[in-house]
């Protein structure tokens, strides 16, 4: 989401993993700078074995601050190509991207420009050579930003993010024990056609402070939204899984209310099943140890198939990202300290 934080330089680490015990070898590590400063938001494998990186680049640090969306191809050996910078003299951020069937890319993020009302979702499509094909602003009267864009099973795309009410302050984001945004949040989802035109937009509003982190398409034309309901000032948060149909109507909501749980990543593993990565702790029962990373497999109705905790119970861990390898394995990445 757009903010006034320092974004620095890109850091890309290439790893190879193999063997039954998950031995890891470092291929290369590189730093890259696009514009004055840059921050990566999304990463996709490229056909040549390299990577395509997208994110936000600071183009003017003096007031008024200007930031654009960048795209950078990195070869298999870590050598960068010439970056493409999409800069319209305002503030734009890219948080995710998806490859299209015509060899293009769609970037999803946010902007304060192009007629946006405060902060709005922003989509940008480029062709295989990086030329702009179209852009679209999606939003409402509050502040909306995109975190994920996924292909719908029956055509078009779901853009999944958050709507923030800056006038309803919950807490400073740096407040101990609080992991949300300053204003009260609700997941915000838009369905768009292939040219970026919105079919519908909806805020999944409630009295709670709920932040969407990820999403996935379902086989029947709907989508799943993975979110966390922050209980601050109470100590317990709750993982939420919200099922929408193709018209944006809520079919059901599932909560994980045992202790304090957060969901960060969602991945479709097979028809009708989805893998969730996150973290869980038990603030009211210290005997159960520190916060630990977990994986949960759920079926199409959101019911748990299995769950596992990972990491040393005497340390603190969380799983933030999921990916499926070419060999059909599922890898979770996170932190432990």
C-alpha positions, 0 to 999 in steps of 0.5 A, a space after each residue: 500500500 502507498 505510504 511514506 516509508 523508505 523503500 531502499 534497494 531491491 534484494 534478490 536471493 536465488 536458492 536451489 533446494 533438493 534432497 529429502 532433508 531440504 538442503 539449500 544452496 545459494 546460487 547468487 544474491 544481488 542488489 538492484 536499484 530502480 529510480 532513486 529507491 525501489 521496493 519489490 512487490 511481486 516476482 514471477 518466473 520467466 521463460 528463460 529461467 530468470 525472473 520478472 520483478 515488479 514493484 515501486 520506484 521513487 522517482 522524486 524524493 522532494 515534495 511532492 513525492 513521486 513514485 512509479 511502477 517498475 518492471 525488471 527482468 533478471 536473467 538466470 545468472 542474476 544479471 539485470 536487463 533494462 528496467 521499464 519504469 511507468 511514471 506519470 508524475 504522481 504516486 503509484 505502487 505495485 503489490 502483485 502481478 499476473 501473467 496474461 494469456 497474450 504474453 502480457 502482464 497486469 500489475 495491481 497496486 494503488 495510486 493517489 492520481 488519475 482521478 483517485 479519491 484519496 488512495 484507490 486500487 490501480 491496474 496496469 497492463 503491459 504487452 510482452 515488450 513492456 508497452 502500456 496497453 491500458 490502466 484502470 482505477 478502482 475505488 470508492 469514497 475511502 482508501 482502497 489498495 490491492 494486494 493480490 490479482 488472480 485469474 477467475 476460473 470463468 474469465 477476467 480477474 479478481 482484485 483483492 485488497 483492503 478498504 481503509 477508513 482514515 477517519 476511524 483510527 484504531 491504533 498507530 501501526 507501531 503500537 506494541 501488540 497491534 499488527 494492522 493499519 492505522 484506520 479500520 479495515 475491511 477486505 475490498 474485492 473487485 471483479 474486472 474484465 480482461 480490459 480492466 473494466 469493473 464488473 462489480 466492487 464490494 467492501 466486506 464491511 463489518 464492525 471488526 478491523 479485518 485486513 485481507 492478505 491473499 486470495 484465490 479463485 474457486 472452480 465455480 467462478 467465485 473466489 476465496 479471501 484470506 484475512 486476519 481480524 485484529 482484536 486489538 486492544 484484546 490480545 487475540 486475533 482471528 484468521 478469516 476465510 471468506 467465500 464469495 460467489 461470482 457476483 461478489 456475494 458472501 457465501 460463508 465465512 470461516 474463523 480460526 478462533 483457537 488462541 490468536 491466529 493470523 493468515 498470510 498466504 493462500 494457495 490452491 493445491 488441487 480442485 477443491 482444496 486450498 493451503 493456508 500459511 500463517 502463525 498461531 499463538 496462545 497468549 492466554 496459555 503461555 505453557 503452549 509456547 511462543 507463536 509458531 508457523 502453521 499450514 492448514 489444508 481446507 476443502 471447498 467448504 472451508 473445513 479443515 482437512 489437516 493442520 500442522 505447526 512448524 518451528 521450535 516451540 521455544 522460538 517465534 516463527 511465522 509462515 508468510 509465503 507459499 509456492 508450488 515447485 515444478 516437481 509438485 512440492 509446496 514450499 512455505 517461507 517465513 521467519 524464525 527467531 
